Amino acid sequence: MISTDNKYDYIIIGAGCAGLSLAYRLLNKNYKICILESNKNINEKNKLWSFWDTKKTPFNHLIKKRWEYLIIKNKSESIKINCKDYNYQSINSSDFNNYIINKINKNINFDLIFSEKVENIKKNNNEVILTTSKNIYKCKHIFDSSPKIQKVFMWQKFFGAYVEAEEEIFDEKSPIFMEFSDTENKFHFMYILPFSKKTALIESTYFSCHEEKEMLDENFIDSYMHKKHPNKKYTIQKTEFGRIPMDTKINSITEDYITKIGSYSGVTRASTGYTFINIQKQADKLANIMPVISGNNESKRYFHSILLRKMDAVFLEIISNNPEYMKNALMDLFRTKKHNPQIRFLSDTPTILDILKIIIYLPKIKFMQYALGIKKNLNDK
Ligand SMILES: Cc1cc2nc3c(=O)[nH]c(=O)nc-3n(C[C@H](O)[C@H](O)[C@H](O)COP(=O)(O)OP(=O)(O)OC[C@H]3O[C@@H](n4cnc5c(N)ncnc54)[C@H](O)[C@@H]3O)c2cc1C
């Protein structure tokens, strides 16, 4: 314990990806920092963070697996996405958490406190006062990664199983980015990451505005495995599930003594759910503008540019109103020889030329109609 009076320079709410990513950047900055986490054990629920190698992070040595190709497919066609320049790669949340927590525990400027949920925050003169179920803490400024969102346009909802087969049944060089299922009028797909010839993450995913319950359990993973690998024996080692907000209006606006961080500050890419790399960019940026003091909150209202948000809003609108059309449009998007513009677009690092190419690759008339608000109904042709 560095602080005997619970007084800090900064308090970070949440020891998730965003809280720990920021803490990592502040390890050598000499501020007194407390991280308050409501969970007792953050490794209880595993997450596998996957992303294209468009930005180097301090966590490259934690990468569990890299792939040079991804597959996008439907019933009649399979397209290989070339990721040779930007490998697709994955980090296990528990490796990431343990690496950073180990450094925090050795740093005398940090207190990391589990099982304390922040219940109230108020400002009194120059002090910010946080109340948890057990204690009162004081600081100059807060970084808050807790989710505070009532309504979200769409959710990415998924259930995944880590499967271990008795025989070599997976092609470890061919992960499946999206395998659209036959479920009509739902944007549902399978996402498969083979780690070896015998092990893979098999995930069932929806992009949906509705409360989806079907096909998000072990039974469905079993039926998929039986269909794809009949009579092959396997066991499910562990499962992961979750939901990611998909909304272009999530922003970082809040009181001036709080800086929102993480998924619910708007860093999640609305049309894809990819967040990990953006959390790293946000943490780098915040560390560079330190000290952050109340009233001098330099973080932007929106993480993404107006153009990307407009494009994403159109994507989400079409997914919601016409999922079948969007599945075909995504196949069109990748029916090109090279895929770097698409990867940079999906990874939030597109050039203007990349954006122009994306517009050219997509069916323009329908997208323009949605962009201009002319089409909105499911039955629009
Ligand atoms: C299963 C799963 C897989 C994902 N896979 C990918 C992927 O492949 N690629 C990608 O880019 N993104 C992925 N994401 C999205 C995103 O990267 C993760 O959700 C990421 O963990 C978000 O980090 P965060 O810090 O914003 O939120 P979290 O990691 O959820 O951290 C928030 C923390 O705050 C704590 N907390 C909440 N309220 C309070 C409170 N009042 N007081 C104290 N503590 C509190 C929570 O317990 C939690 O630990 C995935 C998400 C999930 C759920």
The ligand as an SDF file (V2000), in Angstrom:
LIG
                    3D

 53 58  0  0  0  0  0  0  0  0999 V2000
  -15.1360  -12.3870  -25.0320 C   0  0  0  0  0  0  0  0  0  0  0  0
  -14.6870  -11.1410  -25.7590 C   0  0  0  0  0  0  0  0  0  0  0  0
  -13.8260  -11.2640  -26.8390 C   0  0  0  0  0  0  0  0  0  0  0  0
  -13.3890  -10.1200  -27.5090 C   0  0  0  0  0  0  0  0  0  0  0  0
  -12.5530  -10.2480  -28.5850 N   0  0  0  0  0  0  0  0  0  0  0  0
  -12.0640   -9.1580  -29.2000 C   0  0  0  0  0  0  0  0  0  0  0  0
  -11.1460   -9.2960  -30.2690 C   0  0  0  0  0  0  0  0  0  0  0  0
  -10.8730  -10.4110  -30.7300 O   0  0  0  0  0  0  0  0  0  0  0  0
  -10.5950   -8.1760  -30.8040 N   0  0  0  0  0  0  0  0  0  0  0  0
  -10.9120   -6.9140  -30.3410 C   0  0  0  0  0  0  0  0  0  0  0  0
  -10.3670   -5.9350  -30.8410 O   0  0  0  0  0  0  0  0  0  0  0  0
  -11.8220   -6.7550  -29.3490 N   0  0  0  0  0  0  0  0  0  0  0  0
  -12.4030   -7.8340  -28.7700 C   0  0  0  0  0  0  0  0  0  0  0  0
  -13.3070   -7.6860  -27.7510 N   0  0  0  0  0  0  0  0  0  0  0  0
  -13.7510   -6.3150  -27.4230 C   0  0  0  0  0  0  0  0  0  0  0  0
  -12.8320   -5.5640  -26.4640 C   0  0  0  0  0  0  0  0  0  0  0  0
  -11.4940   -5.6090  -26.8890 O   0  0  0  0  0  0  0  0  0  0  0  0
  -12.9270   -6.1130  -25.0600 C   0  0  0  0  0  0  0  0  0  0  0  0
  -14.2520   -6.0560  -24.6320 O   0  0  0  0  0  0  0  0  0  0  0  0
  -12.0570   -5.3620  -24.0590 C   0  0  0  0  0  0  0  0  0  0  0  0
  -11.9290   -6.2140  -22.9650 O   0  0  0  0  0  0  0  0  0  0  0  0
  -12.6470   -4.0320  -23.6280 C   0  0  0  0  0  0  0  0  0  0  0  0
  -11.8470   -3.4960  -22.6070 O   0  0  0  0  0  0  0  0  0  0  0  0
  -12.4130   -2.4730  -21.5250 P   0  0  0  0  0  0  0  0  0  0  0  0
  -11.3200   -2.1790  -20.5860 O   0  0  0  0  0  0  0  0  0  0  0  0
  -13.0910   -1.3510  -22.2240 O   0  0  0  0  0  0  0  0  0  0  0  0
  -13.5840   -3.2680  -20.7930 O   0  0  0  0  0  0  0  0  0  0  0  0
  -13.4100   -4.4970  -19.8130 P   0  0  0  0  0  0  0  0  0  0  0  0
  -12.2900   -5.3620  -20.2560 O   0  0  0  0  0  0  0  0  0  0  0  0
  -14.7580   -5.0960  -19.6790 O   0  0  0  0  0  0  0  0  0  0  0  0
  -12.9580   -3.8300  -18.4300 O   0  0  0  0  0  0  0  0  0  0  0  0
  -13.8100   -3.0640  -17.6190 C   0  0  0  0  0  0  0  0  0  0  0  0
  -13.4970   -3.4740  -16.1810 C   0  0  0  0  0  0  0  0  0  0  0  0
  -14.1380   -2.5750  -15.2980 O   0  0  0  0  0  0  0  0  0  0  0  0
  -14.6490   -3.3180  -14.1970 C   0  0  0  0  0  0  0  0  0  0  0  0
  -15.7430   -2.5130  -13.6350 N   0  0  0  0  0  0  0  0  0  0  0  0
  -16.9470   -2.2450  -14.2080 C   0  0  0  0  0  0  0  0  0  0  0  0
  -17.6610   -1.4340  -13.3990 N   0  0  0  0  0  0  0  0  0  0  0  0
  -16.8920   -1.1720  -12.3150 C   0  0  0  0  0  0  0  0  0  0  0  0
  -17.0630   -0.3900  -11.1460 C   0  0  0  0  0  0  0  0  0  0  0  0
  -18.1850    0.3050  -10.9410 N   0  0  0  0  0  0  0  0  0  0  0  0
  -16.0720   -0.3510  -10.2250 N   0  0  0  0  0  0  0  0  0  0  0  0
  -14.9100   -1.0400  -10.4240 C   0  0  0  0  0  0  0  0  0  0  0  0
  -14.6910   -1.8050  -11.5220 N   0  0  0  0  0  0  0  0  0  0  0  0
  -15.6620   -1.8660  -12.4650 C   0  0  0  0  0  0  0  0  0  0  0  0
  -15.1170   -4.6290  -14.8260 C   0  0  0  0  0  0  0  0  0  0  0  0
  -15.2060   -5.6470  -13.8580 O   0  0  0  0  0  0  0  0  0  0  0  0
  -14.0260   -4.8610  -15.8580 C   0  0  0  0  0  0  0  0  0  0  0  0
  -12.9680   -5.6600  -15.3420 O   0  0  0  0  0  0  0  0  0  0  0  0
  -13.8150   -8.8120  -27.0870 C   0  0  0  0  0  0  0  0  0  0  0  0
  -14.7210   -8.7320  -26.0320 C   0  0  0  0  0  0  0  0  0  0  0  0
  -15.1680   -9.8610  -25.3870 C   0  0  0  0  0  0  0  0  0  0  0  0
  -16.1760   -9.7020  -24.2750 C   0  0  0  0  0  0  0  0  0  0  0  0
  1  2  1  0
  2  3  1  0
  2 52  2  0
  3  4  2  0
  4  5  1  0
  4 50  1  0
  5  6  2  0
  6  7  1  0
  6 13  1  0
  7  8  2  0
  7  9  1  0
  9 10  1  0
 10 11  2  0
 10 12  1  0
 12 13  2  0
 13 14  1  0
 14 15  1  0
 14 50  1  0
 15 16  1  0
 16 17  1  0
 16 18  1  0
 18 19  1  0
 18 20  1  0
 20 21  1  0
 20 22  1  0
 22 23  1  0
 23 24  1  0
 24 25  2  0
 24 26  1  0
 24 27  1  0
 27 28  1  0
 28 29  2  0
 28 30  1  0
 28 31  1  0
 31 32  1  0
 32 33  1  0
 33 34  1  0
 33 48  1  0
 34 35  1  0
 35 36  1  0
 35 46  1  0
 36 37  1  0
 36 45  1  0
 37 38  2  0
 38 39  1  0
 39 40  1  0
 39 45  2  0
 40 41  1  0
 40 42  2  0
 42 43  1  0
 43 44  2  0
 44 45  1  0
 46 47  1  0
 46 48  1  0
 48 49  1  0
 50 51  2  0
 51 52  1  0
 52 53  1  0
M  END
$$$$
